[in-house]
């Protein structure tokens, strides 16, 4: 299996594990932690609908980033500045590509909204059959970010997800050639 395939499987497994950890481990012991910042995602295609239930962003992001930081510590060269710099750069890669994922989704949908009146009605109709809905919620009352997109936003999400896995997750685990 290629490294991108392994990174994809690891990412999908983590999404499943994060949901289980959120529901069965964190929620019974720290309900405020689960409610602090949550995310839910719904993707609707003409033939199917995918729903990733509301999950704590703290559980979704913090454990893998802490584990990645521990993995990247240059244990054999603790006093070497360039090893620490390289570790920090590789630790930041997933964060950067996660931001790119959101930006590509927003840009894709914004371009569609701007060009909607100039596109053929058939293309607009097809694009609107696809939908993406994502929202972040703080303490179940305040939604600082809510994103709704059609086909073009969904394409931006898919391209961003590929870049996140290929350039963020995969390259974070690649050992530099020395």
C-alpha positions in Angstrom: 0.0 0.0 0.0 1.4 3.4 -0.9 2.1 6.0 1.8 -0.8 8.2 0.6 -3.1 5.2 1.0 -1.8 4.5 4.5 -2.2 8.2 5.4 -5.8 8.1 4.1 -6.6 4.9 6.1 -5.1 6.4 9.3 -7.1 9.6 8.8 -10.4 7.7 8.4 -9.6 5.5 11.3 -8.9 8.5 13.5 -12.2 10.0 12.5 -14.0 6.9 13.7 -11.8 6.6 16.9 -12.4 10.3 17.7 -16.1 9.8 17.6 -15.9 6.7 19.9 -13.5 8.5 22.3 -15.8 11.5 22.3 -19.0 9.5 23.1 -17.7 6.8 25.4 -14.7 8.2 27.2 -14.8 12.0 27.3 -18.5 12.7 27.5 -19.3 10.7 30.7 -16.4 12.4 32.6 -16.2 15.9 31.2 -19.4 17.0 29.5 -18.2 20.6 29.4 -15.1 19.5 27.4 -17.3 17.9 24.8 -19.6 20.9 24.6 -16.8 23.5 24.4 -16.2 23.3 20.7 -18.0 20.8 18.4 -18.1 20.2 14.7 -20.6 18.3 12.6 -20.4 17.6 8.9 -23.1 16.6 6.4 -22.4 15.8 2.7 -25.4 15.2 0.4 -24.9 13.6 -3.0 -27.8 12.9 -5.4 -27.6 9.2 -4.5 -26.4 9.2 -0.9 -25.9 11.3 2.2 -23.0 11.1 4.6 -23.2 12.5 8.1 -20.3 12.8 10.6 -22.1 13.4 13.9 -21.3 16.2 16.2 -17.9 15.6 17.8 -15.6 17.6 20.0 -13.0 19.5 18.1 -10.7 19.1 21.1 -10.9 15.3 20.8 -10.6 15.5 17.1 -7.5 17.6 16.9 -5.6 17.6 20.2 -4.7 13.9 20.7 -3.3 13.3 17.1 -1.3 16.5 17.2 0.2 15.7 20.7 1.1 12.2 19.4 2.6 13.7 16.3 4.6 16.1 18.4 5.9 13.2 20.5 6.7 11.2 17.3 8.6 14.2 15.8 10.8 14.9 18.8 14.4 14.4 17.7 15.2 11.9 20.5 18.6 11.1 19.2 19.6 14.7 18.6 18.0 16.7 21.4 20.6 19.5 21.3 20.5 20.0 17.5 18.7 23.2 16.5 18.1 22.2 12.9 16.5 18.9 14.0 14.0 20.8 16.2 13.3 23.2 13.4 12.6 20.4 11.0 10.3 18.7 13.6 8.4 21.9 14.2 8.0 22.5 10.5 6.6 19.0 10.0 4.3 19.4 13.0 2.8 22.5 11.4 2.2 20.9 8.0 -1.2 19.3 9.0 -2.4 22.5 10.5 -1.5 24.5 7.4 -3.2 22.0 5.1 -6.2 21.9 7.3 -6.6 25.7 6.9 -6.0 25.3 3.1 -8.9 22.7 3.1 -11.3 25.2 4.6 -10.1 28.0 2.4 -10.5 25.9 -0.8 -14.0 25.0 0.2 -14.9 28.6 0.8 -13.2 29.8 -2.4 -14.9 27.1 -4.5 -18.3 28.0 -3.2 -17.6 31.7 -3.5 -16.6 31.3 -7.2 -19.8 29.4 -7.8 -21.9 32.1 -6.2 -20.2 34.8 -8.2 -20.6 32.9 -11.5 -24.0 31.4 -10.8 -25.9 33.9 -12.9 -23.6 33.4 -15.9 -23.7 29.6 -15.9 -26.1 27.4 -17.8 -29.2 26.6 -15.8 -28.5 22.8 -16.2 -25.1 23.2 -14.7 -26.4 25.3 -11.8 -29.1 22.7 -11.2 -26.6 19.9 -11.1 -24.3 21.8 -8.8 -27.1 22.5 -6.3 -28.0 18.8 -6.1 -24.7 18.4 -4.1 -24.4 20.0 -0.8 -22.0 20.3 2.1 -22.9 21.6 5.5 -20.3 22.0 8.2 -20.7 24.0 11.4 -18.6 24.7 14.5 -20.6 25.2 17.7 -19.3 26.7 20.9 -21.2 25.5 24.0 -24.2 24.4 21.9 -25.4 27.9 21.5 -23.0 30.0 19.4 -22.0 29.1 15.9 -18.9 31.1 14.9 -18.5 29.2 11.7 -21.2 27.7 9.6 -20.5 26.6 6.0 -23.0 25.6 3.4 -21.7 24.8 -0.1 -22.8 23.2 -3.4 -20.8 21.0 -5.8 -18.0 23.6 -6.2 -17.5 23.9 -2.5 -17.6 20.1 -2.2 -14.9 19.9 -4.9 -12.8 22.4 -3.0 -13.3 20.2 0.1 -12.2 17.1 -1.7 -9.1 18.8 -3.2 -8.3 20.2 0.2 -8.8 16.8 1.9 -6.4 15.2 -0.7 -3.8 18.0 0.0 -4.3 17.6 3.8 -3.6 13.8 3.5 -0.9 14.0 0.9 1.0 17.0 2.0 0.0 17.4 5.7 -0.4 13.9 7.2 1.9 11.9 4.8 4.8 14.4 4.8 4.6 14.9 8.5 5.5 11.3 9.0 8.1 11.2 6.2 11.6 11.0 7.6 14.0 13.6 6.1 16.9 12.2 4.2 20.1 13.0 6.0 
